Amino acid sequence: MIEEIIEKMSKLVTDLQESIKHDIEDIKNAKHEGLLDRNDEKHIMINEIADLKSQLNQALVAKMQEGVDVNIYRDKVNSLEDDLRELYELNKRLAGIVLPVKQMYKDLVDDITAANGGQIFDVKA
C-alpha cells in the first residue's frame, strides 16, 4: 500500500512539474489561454497530492505500530522528496515570471487611475 501511495504521488508530482513547465513556456510565448486551461487540473493535482501525503503518513505510522522498520521505504520516500523539491523550484521559477508581470499591470492601472483623478472611467450620465 505504501509503495502504491508513493507511486501515485510521484506520478502526480511529475505531471504537475510538466504542467508548470508548459506554463513557463506559454508565458514566454504569450499563450495565456494555455495557463487558464491547465489551472483547474493543477488545483486537482495539488489537492490529490495533499490527500496522498496524509494517507502516506497514516500508512507509515500504521506500519511502525505493527513493528515494521519503515526504513525499507527510505529510498522511495527520498526520491519523492527530491521530486517535490524540483516541483518547488519550478514553481518558484514560475512565480518569478508571473509576479513581475502582475506588478507591471498593477502599476499601469495605478498610473491610469492617478491620471484620471482617481477613477479609471469617467462616466457621464
DODRENSE-181369 format. One record per residue: residue in three letters; x, y, z of N, C-alpha, C in turn. Coordinates in steps of 0.2 Angstrom, whole numbers, padded with zeros to 4 digits, always signed. Example, Ala and Ser with C-alpha at 12.3 -4.5 7.8 and 13.67 -1.06 7.14 Angstrom:
<pts>
Ala+0066-0028+0039+0062-0022+0039+0066-0016+0039 Ser+0064-0011+0035+0068-0005+0036+0064+0000+0039 
</pts>
This chain:
<pts>
Met+0004-0006+0000+0000+0000+0000+0004+0006+0000 Ile+0010+0006+0004+0014+0012+0004+0017+0013-0002 Glu+0019+0008-0006+0023+0009-0012+0018+0012-0017 Glu+0011+0010-0017+0006+0012-0021+0005+0020-0020 Ile+0005+0022-0014+0004+0029-0012+0010+0033-0015 Ile+0016+0030-0014+0022+0034-0016+0022+0034-0024 Glu+0020+0029-0027+0020+0029-0035+0014+0034-0037 Lys+0008+0034-0034+0003+0039-0036+0006+0046-0035 Met+0009+0047-0029+0011+0054-0028+0017+0056-0033 Ser+0021+0051-0034+0027+0053-0039+0024+0055-0046 Lys+0019+0051-0048+0016+0052-0055+0013+0059-0055 Leu+0009+0061-0050+0006+0067-0049+0011+0073-0049 Val+0016+0072-0045+0021+0077-0045+0024+0078-0051 Thr+0026+0073-0055+0029+0073-0062+0024+0077-0066 Asp+0018+0075-0066+0013+0078-0070+0012+0086-0069 Leu+0012+0087-0062+0012+0094-0060+0018+0098-0063 Gln+0024+0095-0062+0030+0098-0065+0030+0100-0072 Glu+0027+0095-0076+0026+0096-0083+0021+0101-0085 Ser+0016+0102-0081+0011+0107-0082+0014+0114-0080 Ile+0018+0114-0075+0022+0121-0074+0027+0123-0079 Lys+0030+0118-0082+0035+0119-0087+0031+0122-0093 His+0025+0119-0095+0021+0121-0100+0019+0128-0099 Asp+0017+0130-0092+0015+0137-0090+0021+0142-0092 Ile+0027+0140-0090+0033+0144-0091+0033+0145-0099 Glu+0033+0140-0103+0034+0141-0110+0028+0145-0113 Asp+0022+0144-0110+0016+0148-0113+0017+0155-0111 Ile+0019+0157-0105+0021+0164-0103+0026+0167-0108 Lys+0031+0163-0109+0036+0166-0113+0034+0167-0120 Asn+0029+0163-0123+0026+0164-0129+0020+0168-0130 Ala+0018+0171-0124+0011+0175-0123+0005+0171-0125 Lys+0005+0164-0123-0001+0160-0124-0004+0159-0118 His-0007+0164-0115-0010+0164-0109-0016+0160-0108 Glu-0020+0158-0113-0026+0154-0113-0024+0147-0111 Gly-0017+0145-0112-0015+0139-0110-0014+0138-0103 Leu-0013+0144-0099-0012+0144-0092-0019+0143-0089 Leu-0024+0146-0092-0031+0145-0089-0033+0138-0090 Asp-0032+0135-0096-0034+0128-0097-0031+0123-0092 Arg-0025+0124-0090-0022+0120-0085-0023+0121-0078 Asn-0026+0127-0076-0026+0129-0069-0030+0124-0065 Asp-0036+0123-0068-0041+0118-0064-0037+0111-0063 Glu-0034+0109-0068-0030+0102-0067-0025+0103-0062 Lys-0021+0108-0062-0016+0109-0057-0019+0109-0050 His-0025+0112-0049-0028+0113-0042-0030+0106-0040 Ile-0032+0102-0045-0035+0095-0043-0028+0091-0041 Met-0023+0091-0045-0017+0088-0044-0014+0089-0037 Ile-0014+0096-0035-0011+0098-0029-0016+0095-0023 Asn-0022+0095-0024-0026+0093-0019-0025+0085-0018 Glu-0025+0082-0023-0023+0074-0023-0017+0073-0020 Ile-0012+0077-0021-0005+0076-0018-0006+0077-0011 Ala-0009+0082-0008-0010+0083-0001-0014+0077+0002 Asp-0019+0075-0001-0023+0069+0002-0018+0063+0002 Leu-0014+0062-0003-0010+0056-0003-0004+0057+0002 Lys-0002+0063+0003+0003+0064+0008+0000+0062+0015 Ser-0006+0064+0017-0009+0062+0023-0010+0054+0023 Gln-0012+0051+0018-0013+0044+0018-0006+0040+0019 Leu-0001+0043+0016+0006+0040+0017+0008+0041+0024 Asn+0007+0047+0027+0009+0047+0034+0005+0042+0038 Gln-0001+0041+0037-0005+0037+0041-0003+0030+0040 Ala-0001+0028+0034+0001+0021+0032+0008+0020+0035 Leu+0012+0025+0035+0019+0024+0039+0018+0023+0046 Val+0014+0027+0049+0013+0026+0056+0010+0019+0058 Ala+0005+0017+0054+0002+0010+0055+0007+0005+0055 Lys+0012+0005+0050+0017+0000+0049+0022+0001+0055 Met+0023+0007+0057+0028+0007+0063+0024+0004+0069 Gln+0018+0005+0070+0014+0002+0076+0014-0005+0075 Glu+0014-0008+0069+0015-0015+0068+0022-0018+0069 Gly+0027-0013+0070+0033-0016+0072+0038-0016+0065 Val+0035-0014+0060+0039-0014+0054+0044-0008+0053 Asp+0050-0010+0051+0055-0005+0050+0054-0001+0044 Val+0051+0005+0045+0049+0009+0039+0055+0012+0035 Asn+0061+0010+0037+0067+0012+0033+0067+0008+0027 Ile+0063+0003+0026+0063-0001+0020+0060+0004+0014 Tyr+0057+0009+0016+0054+0013+0011+0058+0020+0010 Arg+0064+0020+0013+0068+0026+0013+0070+0029+0006 Asp+0072+0024+0002+0074+0026-0005+0068+0029-0009 Lys+0063+0026-0008+0057+0028-0012+0055+0035-0010 Val+0054+0036-0003+0052+0042+0000+0057+0048-0001 Asn+0064+0046-0001+0069+0051-0003+0068+0053-0010 Ser+0067+0048-0015+0066+0050-0022+0060+0055-0023 Leu+0054+0053-0019+0048+0058-0019+0050+0065-0016 Glu+0054+0065-0011+0056+0071-0008+0060+0075-0014 Asp+0064+0072-0017+0068+0075-0022+0064+0078-0028 Asp+0059+0074-0030+0054+0076-0035+0050+0083-0032 Leu+0048+0082-0026+0044+0088-0023+0049+0094-0023 Arg+0055+0093-0021+0060+0099-0021+0060+0102-0028 Glu+0061+0098-0033+0061+0100-0040+0055+0104-0042 Leu+0049+0101-0040+0042+0105-0041+0043+0112-0037 Tyr+0045+0112-0031+0046+0118-0028+0050+0123-0032 Glu+0055+0121-0034+0060+0126-0038+0056+0128-0045 Leu+0053+0123-0048+0049+0125-0054+0044+0130-0053 Asn+0040+0129-0047+0035+0134-0045+0038+0141-0043 Lys+0044+0141-0040+0047+0147-0038+0049+0151-0045 Arg+0052+0147-0050+0053+0150-0056+0047+0153-0060 Leu+0042+0149-0059+0035+0152-0062+0033+0158-0059 Ala+0034+0158-0052+0032+0164-0048+0036+0170-0050 Gly+0043+0169-0051+0047+0174-0053+0046+0177-0059 Ile+0042+0174-0064+0040+0177-0070+0033+0180-0069 Val+0029+0177-0066+0022+0179-0065+0021+0186-0061 Leu+0025+0186-0055+0024+0191-0051+0026+0198-0053 Pro+0032+0198-0057+0033+0205-0060+0028+0207-0065 Val+0025+0202-0069+0020+0204-0074+0014+0207-0070 Lys+0012+0204-0065+0007+0206-0061+0008+0213-0058 Gln+0014+0214-0056+0016+0221-0053+0015+0226-0059 Met+0018+0224-0065+0018+0229-0070+0011+0231-0072 Tyr+0006+0226-0072-0001+0228-0074-0004+0232-0068 Lys-0002+0231-0062-0005+0234-0056-0002+0242-0057 Asp+0004+0242-0058+0007+0249-0059+0004+0253-0065 Leu+0002+0250-0070-0001+0253-0076-0008+0255-0074 Val-0012+0251-0070-0019+0253-0068-0018+0259-0063 Asp-0013+0259-0059-0012+0264-0054-0011+0271-0057 Asp-0006+0270-0062-0005+0276-0066-0011+0279-0070 Ile-0014+0275-0073-0020+0277-0077-0025+0280-0072 Thr-0026+0277-0066-0031+0279-0061-0029+0286-0059 Ala-0023+0287-0057-0020+0293-0055-0021+0299-0060 Ala-0020+0297-0066-0020+0302-0072-0027+0304-0073 Asn-0032+0300-0071-0039+0302-0072-0042+0304-0065 Gly-0039+0307-0060-0041+0309-0054-0044+0304-0050 Gly-0041+0298-0050-0043+0293-0045-0048+0288-0048 Gln-0050+0289-0054-0055+0285-0057-0053+0282-0064 Ile-0054+0276-0065-0052+0273-0071-0056+0275-0077 Phe-0063+0276-0076-0068+0278-0081-0071+0284-0078 Asp-0072+0288-0083-0076+0295-0082-0083+0294-0085 Val-0087+0291-0081-0094+0290-0083-0098+0296-0083 Lys-0101+0298-0088-0106+0304-0088-0113+0302-0090 Ala-0117+0303-0086-0124+0301-0087-0128+0307-0090 
</pts>
